[in-house]
Amino acid sequence: MSDSFAQRLLAWYDENGRHDLPWHHDRNPYRVWVSEIMLQQTQVTTVIPYFEAFMQRFPDVNALAAAPVDDVLSHWSGLGYYARARNLQQAARQVVEEHGGQFPRDQEQLQALPGIGRSTAAAILAQAHQQRAAILDGNVKRVLARYHAIAGWPGKTTVLNQLWERAEEHTPDERIRDYTQAIMDLGAMVCTRSRPACESCPLQAGCDAYAKGETSLYPGSKPKKTKPEKTTWMVILEDHQGRILLERRPPSGIWGGLWSLPELDPAYSPEELPEACEQTFGFNCGEPELTSGFRHTFSHYHLHIQPVRLAVRSSVQVNDTNNQQWIHRDQALSLGLPAPIRTLLTSPEQSLLL
């Protein structure tokens, strides 16, 4: 192993790295893949209980491929970025249908699966099969950007290409599984986004950003844009049996494929809501009961949610469909619900109403 970067990193990992995470046990391609997808945009401490519950319910790729989509989404509820869960199941089905239930050992074939990019494919090969493949997740980008003082936001193609060159350059031929874990651990535990622990970093001696006293400048920040503010009425329609109406959201977009509460245009005043419900849903409703509103932030905008409860007085028969159903609240909690809706339906304030 000629690269002193890798040598120093592995020596640090042997003493200080994380060796006992749940996905380190029985490190097969399926478990590595699920953990890598969950860890995108999400902290390890958050992922651990989700990963363990997911593995218990979907122990292998066949179980995931055969499961109802609502079951998969319910086990993802709270992790966010729900396209990951939809892609996960689509990829599982492709692995079963096109690859006989075995993950390909070829990087291009792995990248052809939904939701698997270059770094995730490399992580599967390196972690599960000990194949030499360079990874470049968020932690690795930060380590390499600082070590080589690569300026600019990694989302820019020119910057990303420089980082990939360095990732390939430093990836060793030996101990590839340990190396990939080591560089991720260093970024997560030492070379952190704010207040990096440079004094305990094994790469300090060769780090250009440290030498310049400019670690805070690397990697470059994403250009900031002001997030727009949006508002919506979240309508809790309750029928005479104490059931609430849920609607499945479109498969793409925010909360894609999840079950949520019906929404109404925020331009309606509270007094107009009963008439709006009758026009929109065909129900004769009682007077609206407002509860505390709250704000939920997405990657591209802030959403102000104002919940309102309306008792359905009419006996209009509504048949459950694939995209709409009446359901008791305790049963609703077993579905794939967005975290804010789950919180809303379990809040003490709502318990008094439902």
ABEGO torsion letter per residue (X at the ends): XABAAAAAAAAAAAAABBAABAAABGBBAAAAAAAAAAABGBBAAAAAAAAAAAAAABABAAAAAABBAAAAAAAABGAEGAAAAAAAAAAAAAAAAAAGGBBBABAAAAAABBGBBAAAAAAAAAAAAGBBBBBBBAAAAAAAAAAAGBBEBAABAAAAAAAAAAAAAABBABGAAAAAAAAAAAAAAABBABGBBAAABAAAAABAAAAAGAAAAOBBBBBBBBBBBBBBBBBBBBBAAGBBBBBBBBABEBGBGBBBBBBBBAABBAAAAAAAAAAAAGBBBBBBBBBBBBBBBBAABBBBBBBBBBBBABABBBBBBAABBBBBAAAAAABBBBAAAAAAAABAAAAAAX
